[in-house]
Amino acid sequence: MKTNLITRAGYQKLQQELTTLWRVDRRETVEKVSWAASLGDRSENADYKYNKQKLRKIDGRIRYLSKRLDQLKVVDYASQQDGKVFFGAFVEVEQEQGTIRRFQIVGPDEIYQQDGVISIDSPMARALLKKQVDDEVQVETPGGQQLWFINKIQYQPFTNGG
């Protein structure tokens, strides 16, 4: 089951996607469908078929986003979070072998088409919650247990230098 948490930036991104789909993409596609339909025989009209299918996908995404945005709870940063890993944290972890990973813990709706994020529902995020810098974290993965050390926790994106 998906967690219904989302960062403010993630929520705004989904709202913008919904607005663009409704006001731009859907309107353009409806015009194309109408134009293609006016050409006559729809059974062999590739423009009509393609744009009708595209319109169904757009409508499906609009329905999904409309419902999902109502279910989501925006979580903003609070100063009480400092020093510990909570939702929205930017975390740097390291394995004994020296492998370093940096990511932000976000809601499941924010992980697609985005690098440097992991879902709050992932095993890594669940293991990190409420931990502090220098804590060791055992993470259960399909390949077995992995040990990670927390190097950094912050609530703003990492800069290039760290």
ABEGO torsion letter per residue (X at the ends): XBBABBBAAAAAAAAAAAAAAAAAAAAAAAAAAAAAAAAEBAAABAAAAAAAAAAAAAAAAAAAAAAAAAABBBBBBBAAABGBBBBGBBBBBBBAAGBBBBBBBBBAAAABGBBGBBBAABAAAAAABGBBBGBBBBBBBAAEBBBBBBABBBABBBBAAX
